[in-house]
């Protein structure tokens, strides 16, 4: 558990008995200039179009732009963020459709 996570628990009065090395941090930090785009992408996480195939298989088609437009309008995200969303969608599709779990 990282020091930051431990501090967040402590702020709520929770004591967690986990060693500092229990959690492996395997991620890259997000640049501040990309934060809004990432938040918009995550806000659209339930808006994927998926087709079921075979016994539990799925093919990820892409984001439902009509639904994402609602998310964007309600979240007041701008056009540059929309462009970033489409780039992230294009990068995510091969990963989602790779079959790896």
TADAWO-V649892 format. One record per pair of residues at least 24 apart in sequence whose C-alpha atoms are under 10 Angstrom apart, sorted by the first residue. I is the first residue (numbers start at 1). J is the second residue. D is the distance in Angstrom with one decimal. If there is no record, write none. Layout:
# TADAWO-V649892
i = (I I)
j = (J J)
d = (D D)
This chain:
# TADAWO-V649892
i = (1 34 34 35 36 36 36 36 37 37 37 37 37 37 37 37 37 38 38 38 38 39 39 39 39 40 40 40 40 40 40 40 40 40 40 40 41 41 41 41 41 41 41 41 41 41 42 43 43 43 43 44 44 44 44 44 44 47 48 57 57 58 58 58 59 59 59 59 59 60 60 60 60 60 60 60 61 61 61 61 62 62 62 62 62 62 63 63 63)
j = (25 81 84 81 77 78 81 84 77 78 80 81 82 83 84 85 88 81 84 85 88 75 77 81 85 68 71 72 75 76 77 78 81 82 84 85 68 71 72 81 82 84 85 86 88 89 85 68 71 72 75 68 69 70 71 72 85 71 89 97 99 96 97 99 93 96 97 98 99 92 93 94 95 96 97 98 89 93 96 97 86 89 90 92 93 96 89 90 93)
d = (9.1 8.8 8.7 9.9 7.9 9.6 7.2 9.7 8.3 9.5 8.5 5.1 7.8 9.0 6.2 6.6 9.1 8.7 8.5 8.0 8.7 9.7 9.7 9.7 9.8 8.9 7.8 7.1 7.8 9.6 7.2 9.9 7.4 8.3 9.2 7.3 9.0 9.7 9.6 8.9 8.9 8.5 5.8 9.0 7.6 8.3 9.6 8.5 7.0 8.7 8.7 5.9 9.3 9.5 6.7 8.6 9.1 9.3 9.5 9.8 8.6 9.2 7.8 8.8 9.2 8.1 6.1 9.4 9.3 9.5 6.6 8.9 9.7 6.5 6.1 9.9 10.0 7.6 9.6 8.9 9.4 6.9 8.2 9.0 6.9 9.9 7.1 9.7 9.5)
